[in-house]
Amino acid sequence: MRTEAGEVKAKAVLVAAGVWSNPLLRGLGLDLPQLRIRATVLRTKQAPDKTALGVWSPGLGFRQRRDGSFNVAAGGLVDHDIGLDSLRYAWAFRQGFRQHRRQFRLHLGRPLVEDIAALFDSRAALKRCLAKHRVLAPAPDPAKMQKGLAAFHALFPELADLQVDHGWAGVIEATPDAIPVLDALPSLAGLFVATGFSGHGFGIGPIAGRLMAELIAGDEPSHDLGAFRFARFAEGLPLAPESAI
């Protein structure tokens, strides 16, 4: 494996690179249907204690922090910047998009142009992209912030004066069935993959880490990983998420 610091030799390599997993695996001749989804979240000013629970509904998600502020998101609304992968994997994602199309906002612009330019030298383009985006921190969508805040005020009218402190956005690596890949790839000995968490990584990250450690150590996984196999995308089975990302 070659890095900026030089060549690193290892008996086992785990690709757990989030949205970068797809281009890294493609460089090894492996095809992983995975697309990038942008989601926006806001944080409010401090408020009186309401609940310690994390709450999600089709139109709103929120959780109160220890300092009294709330993390709030307009539930189910996400952005997707159309690129070549959008076209490449359109068939794989067709059922999920049809099922949840009202929750997606599609954008046509610079990402597609950059993808087309990268066709002429994909390896160099990936290197430039990784150097440029060491931390993916896209700008939040102001309209989604206002929509989330309005839904929050409707639920808690007594907090109608509570305002936004700041907002941020994140990039989610999504698979067609919104289920991650947790697998050893027999086609390349010593290569393991943990990616495609589709927005559920914070919840299932700890157990995913343990399962991948068991795989890499050569132990029998403590849970059946059949549903998370890499090969499922090539098996022709219908793939659609049970719920929204």
Rosetta blueprint (number, residue, H / E / L):
1 M L
2 R E
3 T E
4 E L
5 A L
6 G E
7 E E
8 V L
9 K L
10 A L
11 K L
12 A L
13 V E
14 L E
15 V E
16 A L
17 A L
18 G H
19 V H
20 W H
21 S H
22 N H
23 P H
24 L H
25 L H
26 R H
27 G L
28 L L
29 G L
30 L L
31 D L
32 L L
33 P L
34 Q L
35 L E
36 R E
37 I E
38 R E
39 A E
40 T E
41 V E
42 L E
43 R E
44 T E
45 K L
46 Q L
47 A L
48 P L
49 D L
50 K L
51 T L
52 A L
53 L L
54 G E
55 V E
56 W E
57 S E
58 P L
59 G L
60 L E
61 G E
62 F E
63 R E
64 Q E
65 R L
66 R L
67 D L
68 G L
69 S L
70 F E
71 N E
72 V E
73 A E
74 A L
75 G L
76 G L
77 L L
78 V E
79 D E
80 H E
81 D E
82 I L
83 G L
84 L H
85 D H
86 S H
87 L H
88 R H
89 Y L
90 A H
91 W H
92 A H
93 F H
94 R H
95 Q H
96 G H
97 F H
98 R H
99 Q H
100 H H
101 R H
102 R H
103 Q H
104 F E
105 R E
106 L E
107 H E
108 L L
109 G L
110 R H
111 P H
112 L H
113 V H
114 E H
115 D H
116 I H
117 A H
118 A H
119 L L
120 F L
121 D L
122 S H
123 R H
124 A H
125 A H
126 L H
127 K H
128 R H
129 C H
130 L H
131 A H
132 K H
133 H L
134 R L
135 V L
136 L L
137 A L
138 P L
139 A L
140 P L
141 D L
142 P H
143 A H
144 K H
145 M H
146 Q H
147 K H
148 G H
149 L H
150 A H
151 A H
152 F H
153 H H
154 A H
155 L H
156 F L
157 P H
158 E H
159 L H
160 A L
161 D L
162 L L
163 Q L
164 V E
165 D E
166 H E
167 G E
168 W E
169 A E
170 G E
171 V E
172 I E
173 E E
174 A E
175 T L
176 P L
177 D L
178 A L
179 I L
180 P L
181 V E
182 L E
183 D E
184 A E
185 L L
186 P L
187 S L
188 L L
189 A L
190 G L
191 L E
192 F E
193 V E
194 A E
195 T E
196 G L
197 F L
198 S L
199 G L
200 H L
201 G H
202 F H
203 G H
204 I H
205 G H
206 P H
207 I H
208 A H
209 G H
210 R H
211 L H
212 M H
213 A H
214 E H
215 L H
216 I H
217 A L
218 G L
219 D L
220 E L
221 P L
222 S L
223 H L
224 D L
225 L L
226 G H
227 A H
228 F H
229 R L
230 F H
231 A H
232 R H
233 F H
234 A H
235 E L
236 G L
237 L L
238 P L
239 L L
240 A L
241 P L
242 E L
243 S L
244 A L
245 I L
